[in-house]
Amino acid sequence: MSAEIAGHWINGAHSPGGRTGEVFDPATGAVARQVALAGPAEVERAVAAAAAAFPGWRDTALSRRTRVLFAFRELLDAAKDDLAEIITAEHGKVLSDAQGEVARGLEVVEFACGIGHLLKGGYTENASTGVNVHSLRQPLGPVAVISPFNFPVMVPLWFVPIAIAAGNTVVLKPSEKDPSAALLLAELWKRAGLPDGVFTVLQGDKEAVDGLLDHPAIKAVSFVGSTPVARYVHERASAAGKRVQALGGAKNHMVVLPDADLGLTADAAVNAGFGSAGERCMAISVVVAVGEIADPLVAAIAERASGLRTGDGRRGCDMGPLVTAEHRDRVAGYVDAGERAGARVVVDGRKVEPDADGSGFFLGPTLLDHVTPEMSVYTDEIFGPVLSVVRVDSYTEALALVNANRYGNGTAIFTTDGGAARRFENEVEVGMIGVNVPIPVPVAYYSFGGWKDSLFGDTHAHGTDGVHFFTRGKVVTSRWPDSSHAGLNLGFPRND
């Protein structure tokens, strides 16, 4: 990809900006392009375009909206390899992982294609004598989606198709670390027949985010990112009177009982811990080994992790780089701290020799054993390829460990005991649970979201939760007058 400027997309066309920042190729460490960073003027233009487009899109026939969704679905599927290449070039994840991201986003578009059924209201005839009552759901208006660097296609597609299908207009603020995929999505929406202004891309940093959080025309905000920023977004946007869903960080535990299938479990731990270099909010970062399975499990994970090939995601490697040099150094610092605190470094990713050109932002798969809950490598969300093993003696101790953690995004249990799995489902205080499934990301027609410090606001992403978030209800009570209801009556209306 050339060293162009990734600008905004406003009113159906590319739009330049003022300030710019650097976008890196994480595999080589080289600057790949510049990205526009919106100021107040660009925020105003973007929101004004979305606000101007809203009345027309709201009043567009539902059948017409649905045809646009179906057309976008076909175009997205045809462009999936192009999108994957853009993701790999700017985020660093390997191509197969990027292709999987696009595929999961496509599932939400397919869900949104059924919006006609999902927007149906209710109707009651003769609720009172001659009185009918019906309910309906209507779009909110212009809404903002603020998405993270780790899933530049999938996370926007958790929100944007449902919001648009429901009749809203959307301003997407992608991460300034990997801004280009959002622009290709914008071009696909236009080719699908979406009117100008219904989908807008506003590039930028905190200044752009604050502008969207404060703007009175923005009616709702969807956010995915770290817990401190999710809390900030929720508080600031809520104070401005907006509806907010802010998905935060995670510290996902994988509980392994002594009866678990060792090979299956070790494969799962490696896949879920090191896929996308651990830069997933659903990554497994803690393996809770119960009892006697700890030693053989650590050995099996170490054997598999040591054989992974780290390097440029375009070269068929197993794992790519981290997104920036600063983030790579931060993650390596946690490994240093864990080692100083007494954890045993079983596999040391700090010594990796990547298959890549230049000075990319690499840290290899890292496995730490004998981690304790007081260590920073356990307490903090690391967001890198670092897998910590905490040893406990019983299921009860494992459950208490998971429930005591301040995050409640995802968790998993590996066991062949159906009773233990059922008990875990019931007792664990986490929003998404896997049983012998290490990354329990729900399919599009179920909601995605965590508990505790992993979610601010009470509405999860996609599924029927998403439809309700992007619409608001009305109830209409109607009576067509006739002579039987003539006369004055100041009493409270009675339903008889």
KADAUR-V216654 format. One record per residue. RES is the residue in one letter. SS is DSSP state (H for helix, E for strand, - for the rest). PSI is psi as a letter, one per 30 degrees, with the letter a starting at -180 (* if undefined). Layout:
{{RES & SS & PSI} {RES & SS & PSI}}
This chain:
{{M & - & k} {S & - & l} {A & - & h} {E & - & l} {I & E & k} {A & E & j} {G & - & a} {H & E & l} {W & E & j} {I & E & k} {N & - & h} {G & - & g} {A & E & l} {H & E & k} {S & E & k} {P & - & l} {G & - & a} {G & - & d} {R & E & l} {T & E & l} {G & E & l} {E & E & k} {V & E & k} {F & E & l} {D & - & j} {P & - & f} {A & - & f} {T & - & f} {G & - & g} {A & - & l} {V & E & k} {A & E & e} {R & E & l} {Q & E & l} {V & E & k} {A & E & k} {L & E & j} {A & - & k} {G & - & a} {P & H & e} {A & H & e} {E & H & e} {V & H & e} {E & H & e} {R & H & e} {A & H & e} {V & H & e} {A & H & e} {A & H & e} {A & H & e} {A & H & e} {A & H & e} {A & H & f} {F & H & e} {P & H & e} {G & H & e} {W & H & e} {R & H & e} {D & - & g} {T & - & k} {A & - & k} {L & H & e} {S & H & e} {R & H & e} {R & H & e} {T & H & e} {R & H & e} {V & H & e} {L & H & e} {F & H & e} {A & H & e} {F & H & e} {R & H & e} {E & H & e} {L & H & e} {L & H & e} {D & H & e} {A & H & f} {A & - & g} {K & H & e} {D & H & e} {D & H & e} {L & H & e} {A & H & e} {E & H & e} {I & H & e} {I & H & e} {T & H & e} {A & H & e} {E & H & f} {H & - & e} {G & - & f} {K & - & l} {V & - & l} {L & H & e} {S & H & e} {D & H & e} {A & H & e} {Q & H & e} {G & H & e} {E & H & e} {V & H & e} {A & H & e} {R & H & e} {G & H & e} {L & H & e} {E & H & e} {V & H & e} {V & H & e} {E & H & e} {F & H & e} {A & H & f} {C & - & f} {G & - & g} {I & H & f} {G & H & e} {H & H & e} {L & H & f} {L & - & g} {K & - & k} {G & - & a} {G & - & l} {Y & E & k} {T & E & j} {E & E & k} {N & E & h} {A & E & e} {S & E & l} {T & - & j} {G & - & g} {V & E & k} {N & E & k} {V & E & k} {H & E & l} {S & E & l} {L & E & l} {R & E & k} {Q & E & l} {P & E & l} {L & - & e} {G & - & a} {P & E & k} {V & E & l} {A & E & k} {V & E & k} {I & E & j} {S & - & l} {P & - & l} {F & - & f} {N & - & f} {F & - & i} {P & - & f} {V & - & e} {M & H & e} {V & H & e} {P & H & e} {L & H & f} {W & H & e} {F & H & e} {V & H & e} {P & H & e} {I & H & e} {A & H & e} {I & H & e} {A & H & e} {A & - & f} {G & - & g} {N & - & l} {T & E & l} {V & E & k} {V & E & j} {L & E & k} {K & E & j} {P & - & l} {S & - & k} {E & - & f} {K & - & e} {D & - & i} {P & - & f} {S & H & e} {A & H & e} {A & H & e} {L & H & e} {L & H & e} {L & H & e} {A & H & e} {E & H & e} {L & H & e} {W & H & e} {K & H & e} {R & H & f} {A & - & f} {G & - & g} {L & - & k} {P & - & k} {D & - & k} {G & - & f} {V & - & e} {F & E & k} {T & E & k} {V & E & j} {L & - & j} {Q & - & l} {G & - & a} {D & - & b} {K & H & e} {E & H & e} {A & H & e} {V & H & e} {D & H & e} {G & H & e} {L & H & e} {L & H & e} {D & H & f} {H & - & k} {P & - & f} {A & - & f} {I & - & k} {K & - & f} {A & E & l} {V & E & k} {S & E & k} {F & E & k} {V & E & k} {G & - & a} {S & - & l} {T & H & e} {P & H & e} {V & H & e} {A & H & e} {R & H & e} {Y & H & e} {V & H & e} {H & H & e} {E & H & e} {R & H & e} {A & H & e} {S & H & e} {A & H & f} {A & - & g} {G & - & g} {K & - & l} {R & E & k} {V & E & k} {Q & E & j} {A & E & j} {L & E & k} {G & - & a} {G & - & a} {A & - & l} {K & - & i} {N & E & k} {H & E & k} {M & E & j} {V & E & k} {V & E & j} {L & - & l} {P & - & f} {D & - & g} {A & - & l} {D & - & j} {L & H & e} {G & H & e} {L & H & e} {T & H & e} {A & H & e} {D & H & e} {A & H & e} {A & H & e} {V & H & e} {N & H & e} {A & H & f} {G & H & e} {F & H & f} {G & H & k} {S & H & h} {A & H & h} {G & H & g} {E & - & h} {R & - & k} {C & - & f} {M & - & g} {A & - & k} {I & E & k} {S & E & f} {V & E & k} {V & E & k} {V & E & j} {A & E & k} {V & E & j} {G & - & b} {E & - & f} {I & H & f} {A & H & e} {D & H & e} {P & H & e} {L & H & e} {V & H & e} {A & H & e} {A & H & e} {I & H & e} {A & H & e} {E & H & e} {R & H & e} {A & H & e} {S & H & f} {G & - & g} {L & - & k} {R & - & j} {T & E & k} {G & E & a} {D & - & k} {G & H & f} {R & H & g} {R & H & g} {G & - & g} {C & - & l} {D & - & e} {M & E & k} {G & - & a} {P & - & l} {L & - & l} {V & - & e} {T & - & l} {A & H & e} {E & H & e} {H & H & e} {R & H & e} {D & H & e} {R & H & e} {V & H & e} {A & H & e} {G & H & e} {Y & H & e} {V & H & e} {D & H & e} {A & H & e} {G & H & e} {E & H & e} {R & H & e} {A & - & f} {G & - & f} {A & - & k} {R & E & k} {V & E & j} {V & E & e} {V & E & k} {D & - & j} {G & H & f} {R & H & f} {K & H & g} {V & - & k} {E & - & j} {P & - & l} {D & E & i} {A & - & l} {D & - & l} {G & - & a} {S & - & i} {G & - & l} {F & - & i} {F & - & k} {L & - & k} {G & - & l} {P & - & k} {T & E & k} {L & E & k} {L & E & k} {D & E & l} {H & - & h} {V & - & k} {T & - & l} {P & - & f} {E & - & f} {M & - & k} {S & H & f} {V & H & f} {Y & H & e} {T & H & e} {D & - & l} {E & - & j} {I & - & e} {F & - & h} {G & - & a} {P & - & h} {V & E & j} {L & E & k} {S & E & k} {V & E & k} {V & E & k} {R & E & k} {V & E & l} {D & - & f} {S & - & l} {Y & H & e} {T & H & e} {E & H & e} {A & H & e} {L & H & e} {A & H & e} {L & H & e} {V & H & e} {N & H & f} {A & H & f} {N & - & k} {R & - & f} {Y & E & l} {G & E & h} {N & - & d} {G & E & l} {T & E & l} {A & E & l} {I & E & k} {F & E & j} {T & - & l} {T & - & g} {D & - & j} {G & H & e} {G & H & e} {A & H & e} {A & H & e} {R & H & e} {R & H & e} {F & H & e} {E & H & e} {N & H & e} {E & H & f} {V & - & k} {E & - & i} {V & - & k} {G & - & e} {M & E & k} {I & E & k} {G & E & k} {V & E & j} {N & - & g} {V & - & j} {P & - & f} {I & - & i} {P & - & i} {V & - & j} {P & - & l} {V & - & l} {A & - & f} {Y & - & g} {Y & - & l} {S & - & l} {F & E & k} {G & - & l} {G & - & a} {W & E & l} {K & E & b} {D & - & g} {S & - & f} {L & E & k} {F & E & k} {G & - & l} {D & - & g} {T & - & k} {H & - & l} {A & E & l} {H & - & a} {G & H & a} {T & H & f} {D & H & e} {G & H & e} {V & H & e} {H & H & e} {F & H & e} {F & - & g} {T & E & l} {R & E & l} {G & E & k} {K & E & k} {V & E & k} {V & E & k} {T & E & k} {S & E & k} {R & E & k} {W & - & j} {P & - & k} {D & - & l} {S & H & f} {S & H & f} {H & H & g} {A & - & l} {G & - & l} {L & - & k} {N & - & j} {L & - & g} {G & - & l} {F & - & k} {P & - & k} {R & - & k} {N & - & i} {D & - & *}}
